[in-house]
Amino acid sequence: MKKLRRWFTGLLAAMILASAPAAANEVSAASAESRYTVNPSITTLQTNCTYNYYDVTGDGKTDSLALEAASYDSFNTGKQGYLKIYINGENAFTLNDPYYKGDATWKYDVKLCTLNNSEVFFFIRTCSETGYYNFCRLYRYDNGSLKSVLNLKNTYKNIFHHRERMDVANVTGNRIQMQWYGQLGAVGALNWIVEYRWDSGKFYRTGKTCPVLPDEKERSFTASKSFRAYTTAALKQKAFTVHKGDILKVTQVYNNSKYAFVRLTNEKGKAGWIPCPNTHSPYFKEAMYVG
């Protein structure tokens, strides 16, 4: 009986010893795995929160990320709000509200955009107390701080599109698509898509001709006056004449350095471009200008 107990004891000890390396390997593998992460393509971050499961430096490893923000009622306090971002315990970004003496920032929106090559960008925008989006940029981590790589407010600089607003719509491959909103001179409130491609350390627009959102394509616009539509945005050759009362749809938005243009289709299927004046100048009954 004693021999049998000694035999079982030896067998159990051998099993424990044999399993020890495998268990150690599993712990090591789990530990290594916890240090690496793959971000979602778009991640919405909350201010005054800490995150420990995203890669924000672009090296594939998880980082410590903390966002600190404060907003103040500028009309009563006169205090200056701010947004601060800490990466791995270090202050990598500070934005002091530049509008606090007038239309102060009400909230800070921050998103992570991760391309398929693991390049990570911070989308940062501000919304004012009266609903204006006065600041919007893309940032990339570099040598301890976030550095601006694209000022989205320059995309339609000097072109009238009242109440401009942009947000991340899609991230795929090496491209980021932004949903743009503006109240254009001819048609009023409109939403369209602007796409940027990351290449060799810079963002480039993939084209200046942008599709409107699918819902926008279904909207009908009733001409409030007669005007010409042209074959291209160069406005050299007439495509057709729009008469007061005609029903049209808007399908695309284009811009040069001075103006925006919209592409129209009429009920006969003809298409043409019209310029958008840099002021409230509705061509259609449905054109809306708010705020």
N, C-alpha and C positions, 0 to 999 in steps of 0.2 A: 504493500500500500504506500509506504514511504517512497519507494522507487517510482511509483506511478505519479505521486504528487510532484517529485523532483522533475520528472519528465515533462509534465504539464507546465510547471514553472519555467523550465528552460525554453519550451516551445513559445510561451507567451512573451518572454523576454526577447526572443529572436524576432518575433513578429513586430514588436514595438521598435526594435532597432532597425528593422528593414523598412518600416514605414516612415521613420524620422526624416531621411533625405527627401522623400517625395513631399512630405508635409512642408519641409523647409523651402523646397522649390516652389510649392504652391503659394506660400506666404510671400516669397520673393517676387514671384510673378504678379501677384495681386498688388504688391507694393509698387512695382514698376508700372503696372497698368494705371494705378491711381495718379501717377505723375503726368500722364499723357491724356489728352482729351481732343475730341473733334467737336467744334462748335456747330450749332444750327446755322443755317445761312443768314437768318435774321433773328436777333435777340433783343427784346425790349427790356431795358434796365430801369429800375426805380431809383430815384434819388434818396439819399439818407439810408442806404442799404449797403451791405457787404456781401460779396460773392467770392466763392472759393472753388469754382468748378468750370471756369472758362479760360481759354487761352486768349489773352489780349495783347500779347507781345509778338505773336506770330511764330513762336518756336515749337508749337505743338504741345507744350507743357501747361498744366494748370497754373493760374496765377491768382494772387490775392487782389481783389478789386473792390474799392470802396468809393461811393459817390456821396458827397456832402453838398447840400444846397440850401440856400435861404432866400426867401422873397419877402419884400416889405411893401406896405402900402405907401407909395412915394408921396402921396398928397398929404398924409398925416404924420409920417415919421421922418421922411427925408433920408432914411437909411439906404445904403447901397447893398443890393443883393449880390449873390455870387454862386458859382458852381465850382466845386473842387473835385478832382478825380485822383485817387491814390492807387498806385500800382505796386504791389509787393512792398507795401509800407512807405513808399516814397511819393511825394506830391508830384504828379506828372502833368497836371493841367489845372489852371485857374482861369476862370472867366468872371471878371467883375462886371456887373450889370452897367453897361454904358448909357442906359436910358432912364436911370433911376430918378433923375431930376425932371423928367417929363412923363413919357408913357412907359413906366417901369415894367420890368419883366415879371410876369405872374408865375410862369413855370418853365422848367428846363426839361427838354425831351432828349433822351440819349438812347441810341441803339447800337448794337454791334452788327457789322456786316462782314461776313467771312466768305471769301472767294474759294474756288475749288483748289487753289494752290496754297491754301491756308493763310493767305494774306488777310489781315484783320484791320477793319476800319471802324472808327467811331463816328457815327452820325450824331451831330449835336445841333440843336436848334432852340431858340427861345420864343416864347409866346408872351405878348405884352398884356397889360391889364385891359386893353381895349380890343384884344384879339388880333393884333398884327404880329406877323412872324418876321422880326427885324434882323435875325441872325440865323444863319444855317450853313454849316460847313462839314466836310469830311476830314477826319484826322487819322494819322497813323503813328503808332508808337515807334520811336527812334531814339536810341541812346538815352533812355531815362525820362523822356517826355513825349507828350503828344504834339505832333507837328501838323499844321494845316496842309492838306494836299489838294483841296478843292473848295473854293468859295462859291456855293451854289447861288448866292444872291447876285453873282455877276453874270449868270447865264442869260438873263433878259434885262440886263442893266440898260437904263435909259429908254426902255420900251414900256408903254403904258399897259399894265395889267393889274388893276387895282386889287388890293387884298391878297397879294401873292402868298401862296402857301405850297410847300413841297414836303413829301414824305417818301420813305423807302417803300417801294411797291414789290420789288422782286430782286433777288440776287442769284445769278446763275453763271457758271463758268467764271470768266474774268470780268463780268459785267454787272453793273448795278442799274436798275431801272427806278426812276423816280416818278411818282404821281404828282403832277403839277396842277395847281389851281390858280386861276386869275380871271379877273373881269376885264375882258378885252374890249377895245374900243368899238368894234362893230357888233359883236354878238353877246357881250356881257359875260356872265358867269360860265366858265367852261373848265373841264378837266381833261388833261392829256398826259401822255407818257414821254419822258425824256430819258434816253439811255446813255450811259457812260461806260467806256472800256478802259481797264487798267492795263497799261503797257509800258514797260521800261521805266517804271517809277513815276508815271503820271497818269491822270485820268484824261480821256479824250471823249468828246461827244461822238457817237457813232453816226450821227446825221442830224441835220437841222429840220428835216421833215418828220414830224412826230404824229403818231396816231392819237385820236381822241379815245377816251374810254368807251367800251362797248355800249354802255347805257347811253352815253352822249350821242352815239350814232343813231339811236332810235328817236331822238328828240326831233320835233318839227319846228322850223322857224318860218314865220310868216313875214314876208317883206313889207316894211312900212313905207317904202318908197322905191322908185325905179333906179337901177344902177347896172353897171357892166361887170361881168365876171370874165377873167382872162385865162388863157391856156396855161400860163405859168405865173409864178410870183414876180417875174420881171415886168409884168403888166404891159406887154408890147402888142399882143395879139388877142383880140376879143374872142371869147369862147361862146358866150351867149349873153343876152340881156335879161336881167331880172326885172319883172314888172311888179308894181305894188299889188300885194295880195298873193303872190306866188308862194308856194310851200317848198322849202328847201331843207337839206340836212347838212350838218358840218361833219367832215370826216378827218381832216388833218389840220395841223398848225405848223407854220414855217416862220422863221425869222431871219432877218439880216441884222446889221448893226444898229438900225434905226427903227424898224417897224416889225410888227407881227402881221402875218397873213393867215387867212383860213381858206380851206378848200371846200367848196360847196357842190352838192349835186342836186339837180332839180327833179321834178316828177317824171321827166322824159329820160332820165339817166345821164344827162349831160353834166360834165364837171368843169369847174372853173375856180379861179382864185380871186379873192378880193383883199385889199389892204385894210388893216385895222388902224384907224386914226389914234393918235396918242392923246385921246381925251374921251370923255363920255359922248359917244356919237352912235346911238343904236340904229342899226339898219333894219332891225326886226322887232316886232311887237313883243316877242318873248325875252328880249335882251333885259337882263336884270343887273342893277348896280346897287350894292348894299354897303352901308357903312362909310 
